[in-house]
Amino acid sequence: DNFYIASRVVVTVPLGILKKNHIAFYPALPHHYAQSIQDIGFGSFNKVFFELEQPLSFRSKMPIDKISDFYWNELGCFNILDLSGIYKKPIYLMLFGGKQSEFIDNSADHEISNFIFSSLQKQFNNIPHTPKKLIVTRWGSDPYSYGSFSFPSLKHSEDIVKVLHQPIQEKIFFAGEHCSLKYAGTVHGAYLNGDETAQKILAEIPLI
Ligand SMILES: Cc1cc2nc3c(=O)[nH]c(=O)nc-3n(C[C@H](O)[C@H](O)[C@H](O)COP(=O)(O)OP(=O)(O)OC[C@H]3O[C@@H](n4cnc5c(N)ncnc54)[C@H](O)[C@@H]3O)c2cc1C
């Protein structure tokens, strides 16, 4: 293992990693930091891309610039995006949040395919039984994220996020989308918060 000595460290791992205590801190994080980490919500959101032999016939009636469809039945509410205009092949994307996303995190490709194609068959005609190709994200079970992005839990307040803005003994800083007050859950939230943290540190380092 590499070993580094530094005067400051910026911890930018996803909140899911901190929640699972995958990084050991010595001494342990003060209680209110650990509490904020547990109280800020962190959820799963997944994408499933699939390619078919033939385009979905129900899409043929849609205007070319309308790529997103919603449908719902007893299996749930579904959002399907038609990416064939981009890839020049019958490629589709489905987006899943909440419990559906957790199901995807914990299921094999064939189970996910069965779920999606059963839901399509309930709704539309001429749906094949299986895709030609399927690509699935599983952010909730990925050991480098354990989730997709933060959200305000019922315990949420600005104050619990602000705890993470205070460095611990001016040595340990936290940054990332979950530390952003204005744009949590986004790339720009992560970027702006990282920049802010870096500027804070640079301002403290005496110029030689
Ligand atoms: C499916 C999906 C769709 C999204 N759509 C959008 C969108 O349309 N617009 C938008 O703005 N945002 C979107 N987001 C959210 C956006 O991707 C995140 O908010 C953003 O990437 C968070 O950046 P970050 O730097 O905080 O964390 P990350 O980008 O997750 O970076 C953290 C890094 O830490 C690394 N890491 C993990 N564990 C360790 C460890 N133990 N040691 C060292 N490194 C470690 C990880 O590998 C990762 O590289 C989406 C996210 C998902 C999952």
The ligand as a Gaussian input file, in Angstrom:
#p B3LYP/6-31G(d) Opt

LIG

0 1
 C      -27.494000       7.394000     -13.233000
 C      -27.064000       8.772000     -12.826000
 C      -27.516000       9.873000     -13.544000
 C      -27.108000      11.167000     -13.197000
 N      -27.537000      12.221000     -13.943000
 C      -27.069000      13.457000     -13.679000
 C      -27.409000      14.559000     -14.506000
 O      -28.130000      14.408000     -15.500000
 N      -26.926000      15.787000     -14.179000
 C      -26.119000      15.988000     -13.099000
 O      -25.681000      17.118000     -12.865000
 N      -25.780000      14.956000     -12.285000
 C      -26.229000      13.703000     -12.550000
 N      -25.873000      12.650000     -11.750000
 C      -25.161000      12.919000     -10.490000
 C      -23.678000      13.154000     -10.659000
 O      -23.112000      12.097000     -11.440000
 C      -23.038000      13.180000      -9.259000
 O      -23.708000      14.120000      -8.443000
 C      -21.559000      13.561000      -9.339000
 O      -20.837000      12.677000     -10.172000
 C      -20.963000      13.530000      -7.958000
 O      -19.601000      13.898000      -8.045000
 P      -18.635000      13.631000      -6.815000
 O      -17.298000      14.141000      -7.219000
 O      -19.266000      14.135000      -5.551000
 O      -18.612000      12.036000      -6.668000
 P      -18.170000      10.933000      -7.739000
 O      -18.271000      11.453000      -9.135000
 O      -18.963000       9.711000      -7.382000
 O      -16.622000      10.738000      -7.423000
 C      -16.190000      10.092000      -6.258000
 C      -14.964000       9.250000      -6.611000
 O      -14.496000       8.599000      -5.415000
 C      -14.009000       7.318000      -5.786000
 N      -13.941000       6.439000      -4.601000
 C      -14.931000       5.695000      -4.047000
 N      -14.471000       5.024000      -2.973000
 C      -13.158000       5.357000      -2.833000
 C      -12.153000       5.001000      -1.888000
 N      -12.410000       4.177000      -0.862000
 N      -10.925000       5.551000      -2.043000
 C      -10.655000       6.409000      -3.071000
 N      -11.574000       6.773000      -3.996000
 C      -12.805000       6.256000      -3.868000
 C      -15.013000       6.845000      -6.813000
 O      -14.473000       5.811000      -7.595000
 C      -15.258000       8.133000      -7.612000
 O      -14.342000       8.241000      -8.676000
 C      -26.251000      11.346000     -12.081000
 C      -25.783000      10.237000     -11.363000
 C      -26.190000       8.968000     -11.725000
 C      -25.663000       7.783000     -10.941000

